[in-house]
Amino acid sequence: MPTNRAARLLAAGAALTALTLLSACGSGADHSGRTARGSTAPARPQAPRQQVDVLPGMPPVADPKDIYSADRPNLLSPVVKGFPSRVYVPNTNSDTVTVIDPRTYKVVETIRVGRQPQHVVPSWDMKTLWVNNDLGNSLTPIDPRTGKAGDPVPVHDPYNLYFTPDGKYAVVMASMDRQLVFRDAHTMKVVKTVPVSCHGVNHADFSVDGKYFIVSCEFSGELLKVDTARMKVVGQQKLPYRGAMPQDVKIAPDGSRYYIADMVANGLWVLNGDTFAKPEFLATGKGAHGLYISRDSREMYISNRGEGTISIFDFAHNRLTKKWRLPGGGSPDMGGVSADGKVLWLSGRYNSEVYAIDTRTGAQLARIRVGSGPHGLAVYPQPGRYSLGHTGIFR
């Protein structure tokens, strides 16, 4: 969330404490003795895999029990294998993108972009990185093979950016315009504009079959369900918490539920996307914000921006298992997992820094100074067949 927008909602978030767990979920013991979550793959199911009737044009679902099965450590597509490994950090207040070499933890370049860059988003075909210049009303393309920026493309209010699973459309989260704008995925020409009645469309994720996606509306505390093919809002609900401020959205590996981080309620909403019924809640930490899946699909990392921690959620046991604290505190926000799964990279939203965190131990590996207001950084390249957008949702 941009800092100038956060000021309007500061009062709503003040003095709120974490909710208690309303579902059967709960926190449990530390499993620190286990092997690194990002470096091992779970046993493959022996039963025949069920076929999924997907959105026309969408790549087939390889494993319905684990939609992230193509995201295993270093399982890079031929499209990206020649790309140098980099961390791209958009600095909303500096109007720049800081480029970090993850091997040395050193800044190797600073790219000037448009006004208030929010996220760096891999394109559906994984050949381009799009910098979302929110107040600059443009997208700056970066060639991840060379690291060079191209000419900006005019796009109004591009707070965030997603791609439909068939690769046909980009979906611009036009937060201030209160619109979902479907554009041609390559030319960015408008195909359809969908006005919404909620405030602050923000983050999203798609169902297993790609036929719908769930959207968070941060300023009005609402969720939307959108039919992908019809480009139409088919469901809308208000979250049952005063001042709710939903952020990142992520679907479980088996597609059974969605998790929506809420930085005011201080935890996760757990939603059945198919029924779109009232969600349950799981408290994680103050300012819950970003959600990232481990390379073996067993865990989810939850950045708690308001307290400088990362909570760990175990999918198989349906509970929180650990909480990592950044030494000296910080404001962990958006980011991604390294291609080998060993490092979680997060921007420090209010500290002009980036954190590199060991996914086995939770230890801080590096704290790197960047520009002012770092937000939706992208670790690139990453494993997967195609990108659904944001800072890297790969299937």
C-alpha positions as CSV (number, residue, x, y, z in Angstrom):
1,M,0.0,0.0,0.0
2,P,1.5,3.4,-0.9
3,T,2.5,5.6,2.0
4,N,0.4,8.6,0.9
5,R,-2.7,6.3,1.0
6,A,-1.7,4.8,4.3
7,A,-2.1,8.1,6.1
8,R,-5.8,8.2,5.4
9,L,-6.3,4.9,7.1
10,L,-3.9,5.3,10.1
11,A,-6.7,6.1,12.5
12,A,-8.6,2.9,11.5
13,G,-5.5,0.8,12.2
14,A,-4.6,2.4,15.5
15,A,-5.2,0.6,18.8
16,L,-6.4,-2.6,17.1
17,T,-5.2,-5.9,18.5
18,A,-4.9,-9.3,17.0
19,L,-8.1,-11.3,16.7
20,T,-8.3,-14.7,18.3
21,L,-8.6,-17.8,16.1
22,L,-12.2,-18.4,15.0
23,S,-11.6,-21.5,13.0
24,A,-10.0,-24.8,14.1
25,C,-6.6,-23.5,13.1
26,G,-4.1,-22.8,15.8
27,S,-0.4,-22.3,16.5
28,G,1.8,-25.2,17.4
29,A,5.3,-26.3,18.2
30,D,8.4,-25.2,16.4
31,H,9.6,-27.7,13.8
32,S,13.1,-26.1,13.5
33,G,14.7,-29.5,13.2
34,R,13.2,-30.2,9.8
35,T,15.1,-29.8,6.5
36,A,14.9,-26.6,4.5
37,R,11.4,-26.1,3.2
38,G,12.7,-24.6,-0.1
39,S,15.1,-27.4,-1.0
40,T,13.1,-30.7,-0.8
41,A,10.1,-31.9,-2.8
42,P,7.2,-33.9,-1.2
43,A,6.5,-37.5,-2.2
44,R,4.4,-37.6,-5.4
45,P,0.9,-39.1,-5.1
46,Q,0.6,-42.6,-6.4
47,A,-3.1,-42.4,-7.4
48,P,-3.9,-41.3,-10.9
49,R,-4.2,-37.5,-11.2
50,Q,-7.6,-36.0,-11.7
51,Q,-8.1,-34.0,-14.9
52,V,-9.3,-30.4,-14.4
53,D,-11.6,-28.7,-16.8
54,V,-9.7,-25.4,-17.1
55,L,-10.4,-22.0,-18.6
56,P,-10.1,-22.4,-22.4
57,G,-6.6,-21.6,-23.5
58,M,-5.1,-22.1,-20.1
59,P,-2.2,-24.6,-19.8
60,P,-3.4,-27.9,-18.2
61,V,-3.1,-28.4,-14.5
62,A,-0.3,-30.8,-14.0
63,D,-1.2,-31.8,-10.4
64,P,-4.6,-30.8,-9.0
65,K,-3.4,-31.7,-5.5
66,D,-0.6,-29.2,-5.8
67,I,-1.0,-26.3,-8.2
68,Y,2.5,-25.1,-7.4
69,S,4.1,-28.4,-8.6
70,A,5.9,-26.6,-11.5
71,D,7.6,-24.3,-8.9
72,R,10.1,-26.8,-7.5
73,P,13.6,-25.6,-6.7
74,N,15.5,-24.4,-9.8
75,L,12.9,-25.9,-12.2
76,L,13.3,-23.0,-14.6
77,S,11.5,-22.7,-17.9
78,P,13.7,-22.7,-21.0
79,V,12.3,-19.1,-21.5
80,V,14.2,-17.8,-18.5
81,K,17.2,-20.1,-18.1
82,G,19.6,-17.5,-19.6
83,F,18.4,-14.7,-17.3
84,P,20.8,-13.5,-14.6
85,S,19.4,-13.9,-11.1
86,R,18.4,-10.5,-9.7
87,V,16.2,-8.9,-7.1
88,Y,14.2,-5.9,-8.5
89,V,13.0,-3.4,-5.9
90,P,10.6,-0.6,-6.7
91,N,11.1,2.4,-4.5
92,T,7.8,4.3,-4.3
93,N,9.2,7.5,-2.9
94,S,12.4,7.6,-5.0
95,D,10.8,6.7,-8.3
96,T,13.5,4.1,-8.9
97,V,14.1,0.4,-9.1
98,T,17.1,-0.9,-7.2
99,V,18.7,-4.0,-8.7
100,I,20.4,-6.4,-6.3
101,D,22.7,-9.4,-7.1
102,P,21.4,-12.0,-4.7
103,R,24.7,-13.9,-4.7
104,T,26.7,-10.9,-3.3
105,Y,23.8,-9.0,-1.7
106,K,25.2,-5.9,-3.5
107,V,23.2,-3.2,-5.4
108,V,24.4,-3.5,-9.0
109,E,22.1,-0.8,-10.7
110,T,19.5,1.8,-10.0
111,I,16.9,2.4,-12.8
112,R,14.9,5.6,-13.0
113,V,11.2,4.9,-13.7
114,G,7.9,6.7,-13.5
115,R,6.3,8.3,-10.5
116,Q,5.5,6.0,-7.5
117,P,6.4,2.5,-8.7
118,Q,4.5,0.0,-6.6
119,H,5.3,-3.5,-7.9
120,V,7.6,-5.3,-10.4
121,V,5.5,-7.9,-12.2
122,P,6.6,-10.7,-14.5
123,S,4.6,-11.0,-17.6
124,W,2.5,-14.1,-18.4
125,D,5.1,-15.3,-20.9
126,M,7.9,-14.5,-18.4
127,K,9.8,-12.5,-21.0
128,T,9.2,-9.0,-19.5
129,L,9.1,-7.4,-16.1
130,W,6.6,-4.6,-15.8
131,V,7.2,-1.8,-13.3
132,N,3.8,-0.4,-12.1
133,N,4.2,3.4,-12.0
134,D,1.0,4.1,-10.1
135,L,1.0,7.9,-10.0
136,G,3.0,8.1,-13.2
137,N,0.2,6.3,-15.1
138,S,2.5,4.1,-16.9
139,L,4.2,0.7,-17.0
140,T,8.0,0.6,-17.5
141,P,9.2,-2.7,-19.2
142,I,12.5,-4.2,-18.1
143,D,14.2,-6.9,-20.2
144,P,15.3,-9.4,-17.5
145,R,17.9,-10.9,-19.9
146,T,19.8,-7.6,-20.2
147,G,18.4,-5.6,-17.2
148,K,17.6,-2.7,-19.5
149,A,14.4,-0.6,-19.2
150,G,12.4,0.2,-22.3
151,D,10.0,3.1,-23.1
152,P,7.1,3.4,-20.6
153,V,3.7,2.3,-21.8
154,P,0.7,4.6,-20.9
155,V,-1.6,2.8,-18.5
156,H,-3.8,4.7,-16.0
157,D,-3.6,4.0,-12.3
158,P,-1.6,0.7,-12.4
159,Y,-1.4,0.0,-8.7
160,N,-1.0,-3.7,-9.3
161,L,-1.0,-6.1,-12.3
162,Y,-2.1,-9.6,-13.0
163,F,-2.5,-11.9,-16.0
164,T,-5.4,-14.3,-16.8
165,P,-4.3,-17.9,-16.8
166,D,-4.9,-18.2,-20.6
167,G,-2.3,-15.5,-21.2
168,K,-4.8,-13.3,-23.1
169,Y,-5.3,-10.4,-20.8
170,A,-3.5,-8.3,-18.3
171,V,-5.7,-7.2,-15.4
172,V,-4.8,-3.8,-14.0
173,M,-5.8,-3.1,-10.4
174,A,-6.8,0.5,-10.8
175,S,-7.1,1.3,-7.1
176,M,-8.0,5.0,-7.2
177,D,-10.1,4.7,-10.3
178,R,-12.1,1.9,-8.7
179,Q,-11.8,-0.3,-11.7
180,L,-10.5,-3.7,-12.9
181,V,-9.2,-3.0,-16.4
182,F,-8.7,-5.9,-18.7
183,R,-6.0,-5.1,-21.3
184,D,-4.3,-7.1,-24.1
185,A,-1.5,-8.9,-22.3
186,H,1.1,-7.8,-24.9
187,T,0.1,-4.3,-26.2
188,M,-1.7,-3.2,-23.0
189,K,-4.6,-1.8,-25.0
190,V,-7.9,-1.7,-23.1
191,V,-10.3,-4.6,-23.8
192,K,-12.8,-4.0,-21.1
193,T,-13.2,-1.8,-18.1
194,V,-15.0,-3.2,-15.1
195,P,-16.2,-0.6,-12.5
196,V,-16.3,-1.8,-8.9
197,S,-18.2,-0.5,-5.9
198,C,-15.5,-1.3,-3.4
199,H,-12.5,1.0,-2.7
200,G,-8.9,0.1,-3.3
201,V,-8.7,-3.0,-5.5
202,N,-5.4,-4.4,-4.5
203,H,-4.3,-8.0,-4.8
204,A,-5.7,-11.2,-6.3
205,D,-5.2,-14.9,-7.1
206,F,-6.9,-17.4,-9.5
207,S,-8.7,-20.6,-8.9
208,V,-7.2,-24.0,-9.8
209,D,-9.2,-24.0,-13.1
210,G,-8.6,-20.4,-13.8
211,K,-12.3,-19.6,-14.2
212,Y,-12.5,-17.1,-11.4
213,F,-10.3,-15.0,-9.2
214,I,-10.6,-13.4,-5.7
215,V,-9.7,-9.7,-5.3
216,S,-9.0,-7.8,-2.1
217,C,-10.3,-4.2,-1.7
218,E,-8.1,-2.6,1.0
219,F,-9.8,0.7,1.6
220,S,-13.4,-0.7,2.2
221,G,-12.5,-4.0,3.7
222,E,-14.2,-6.1,1.0
223,L,-13.5,-9.1,-1.2
224,L,-14.6,-9.6,-4.8
225,K,-15.1,-12.8,-6.9
226,V,-14.6,-12.2,-10.6
227,D,-15.5,-14.5,-13.5
228,T,-12.4,-14.6,-15.7
229,A,-14.0,-15.4,-19.1
230,R,-17.0,-13.0,-18.6
231,M,-14.8,-10.3,-17.0
232,K,-17.5,-9.7,-14.5
233,V,-17.8,-9.4,-10.7
234,V,-20.0,-12.3,-9.6
235,G,-19.6,-11.9,-5.8
236,Q,-18.9,-9.3,-3.2
237,Q,-18.7,-9.4,0.6
238,K,-17.6,-7.2,3.5
239,L,-15.1,-8.7,5.9
240,P,-16.5,-9.1,9.4
241,Y,-14.1,-6.8,11.1
242,R,-14.3,-3.1,11.7
243,G,-11.6,-1.3,9.7
244,A,-10.5,-4.5,7.9
245,M,-7.8,-3.8,5.4
246,P,-7.1,-6.9,3.2
247,Q,-3.9,-7.1,1.3
248,D,-2.2,-10.1,-0.4
249,V,-4.2,-13.1,-1.6
250,K,-2.9,-16.6,-2.1
251,I,-4.6,-19.9,-2.9
252,A,-3.7,-23.1,-1.1
253,P,-1.7,-25.7,-3.0
254,D,-4.8,-28.0,-3.3
255,G,-7.0,-25.1,-4.2
256,S,-9.4,-25.8,-1.3
257,R,-9.2,-22.3,0.2
258,Y,-7.8,-18.8,-0.2
259,Y,-5.8,-16.9,2.3
260,I,-6.1,-13.1,2.5
261,A,-3.7,-11.1,4.7
262,D,-5.3,-8.3,6.7
263,M,-2.9,-5.6,8.0
264,V,-5.5,-4.1,10.4
265,A,-7.1,-7.4,11.7
266,N,-3.5,-8.6,12.1
267,G,-3.9,-12.0,10.4
268,L,-5.4,-14.1,7.6
269,W,-8.9,-14.6,6.4
270,V,-9.5,-18.1,5.2
271,L,-12.0,-18.3,2.4
272,N,-13.7,-21.0,0.4
273,G,-13.5,-19.4,-3.0
274,D,-16.0,-21.7,-4.6
275,T,-18.8,-21.0,-2.2
276,F,-17.6,-17.5,-1.4
277,A,-19.1,-17.9,2.1
278,K,-18.1,-15.9,5.2
279,P,-14.4,-16.5,5.8
280,E,-12.8,-17.7,9.1
281,F,-9.9,-15.9,10.7
282,L,-6.4,-16.8,11.9
283,A,-4.3,-14.3,13.8
284,T,-0.6,-14.1,12.7
285,G,0.9,-10.8,13.7
286,K,0.6,-7.1,13.6
287,G,0.2,-5.7,10.0
288,A,0.0,-9.1,8.2
289,H,0.7,-8.2,4.6
290,G,2.5,-10.5,2.1
291,L,2.0,-14.2,1.4
292,Y,4.6,-16.6,-0.2
293,I,4.6,-20.3,-0.8
294,S,7.7,-22.5,-0.1
295,R,9.2,-24.3,-3.0
296,D,8.0,-27.7,-1.7
297,S,4.4,-26.3,-1.3
298,R,4.4,-27.3,2.4
299,E,4.5,-23.9,4.0
300,M,3.5,-20.3,3.6
301,Y,5.5,-17.3,4.7
302,I,3.5,-14.4,6.1
303,S,5.1,-11.0,6.5
304,N,3.8,-9.1,9.5
305,R,4.9,-5.6,8.6
306,G,3.8,-3.9,11.8
307,E,6.0,-6.0,14.1
308,G,9.0,-7.0,12.0
309,T,8.2,-10.7,11.9
310,I,7.4,-13.6,9.5
311,S,4.9,-16.2,10.5
312,I,5.1,-19.7,9.1
313,F,1.9,-21.6,8.2
314,D,1.9,-25.4,7.6
315,F,-0.6,-26.5,5.0
316,A,-0.7,-30.2,5.9
317,H,-1.3,-29.5,9.6
318,N,-3.4,-26.4,9.0
319,R,-1.7,-24.3,11.6
320,L,1.0,-21.8,12.4
321,T,4.3,-23.5,13.4
322,K,6.9,-20.7,13.8
323,K,7.5,-17.0,13.9
324,W,10.8,-15.4,12.8
325,R,11.8,-12.0,14.1
326,L,14.0,-9.7,12.2
327,P,16.9,-8.6,14.4
328,G,16.5,-5.0,15.3
329,G,13.0,-5.0,13.9
330,G,11.8,-3.8,10.5
331,S,8.8,-3.5,8.2
332,P,8.8,-6.7,6.0
333,D,6.3,-6.2,3.2
334,M,6.3,-7.7,-0.3
335,G,8.8,-10.0,-2.1
336,G,9.4,-13.5,-3.2
337,V,11.3,-16.8,-2.7
338,S,14.6,-17.5,-4.5
339,A,14.7,-19.9,-7.3
340,D,16.4,-22.6,-5.1
341,G,13.9,-21.9,-2.3
342,K,16.6,-21.2,0.3
343,V,16.0,-17.4,0.7
344,L,12.9,-15.3,1.3
345,W,13.4,-11.8,0.0
346,L,11.2,-9.0,1.5
347,S,11.1,-5.2,1.1
348,G,11.4,-3.1,4.3
349,R,8.5,-0.7,3.5
350,Y,9.3,2.0,6.0
351,N,13.0,1.4,6.5
352,S,14.5,1.9,3.0
353,E,15.9,-1.6,3.1
354,V,15.5,-5.2,1.8
355,Y,15.8,-8.4,3.9
356,A,17.2,-11.7,2.8
357,I,16.0,-14.5,5.2
358,D,17.1,-18.1,5.4
359,T,14.0,-20.3,4.8
360,R,15.4,-23.1,6.9
361,T,16.3,-21.3,10.1
362,G,14.6,-17.9,9.7
363,A,18.0,-16.2,10.2
364,Q,18.6,-12.8,8.5
365,L,21.3,-13.3,5.8
366,A,21.5,-9.7,4.7
367,R,19.9,-6.3,5.2
368,I,20.5,-4.1,2.1
369,R,20.0,-0.4,1.8
370,V,17.8,0.7,-1.1
371,G,15.7,3.7,-2.1
372,S,12.8,5.2,-0.1
373,G,9.6,3.3,0.2
374,P,10.5,-0.1,-1.2
375,H,7.4,-2.1,-2.0
376,G,6.6,-5.0,-4.3
377,L,10.0,-6.5,-5.1
378,A,10.4,-9.3,-7.6
379,V,13.0,-12.1,-7.4
380,Y,13.7,-13.2,-10.9
381,P,13.9,-15.6,-12.6
382,Q,11.8,-18.1,-10.7
383,P,10.6,-21.6,-11.5
384,G,7.2,-22.2,-13.2
385,R,5.6,-22.4,-16.6
386,Y,3.8,-19.1,-16.7
387,S,3.2,-16.0,-14.5
388,L,-0.1,-14.8,-13.1
389,G,1.4,-11.5,-12.1
390,H,2.0,-9.5,-8.9
391,T,5.6,-10.0,-7.7
392,G,5.6,-13.5,-9.1
393,I,2.7,-16.0,-8.9
394,F,3.9,-19.0,-11.0
395,R,2.0,-22.1,-12.1
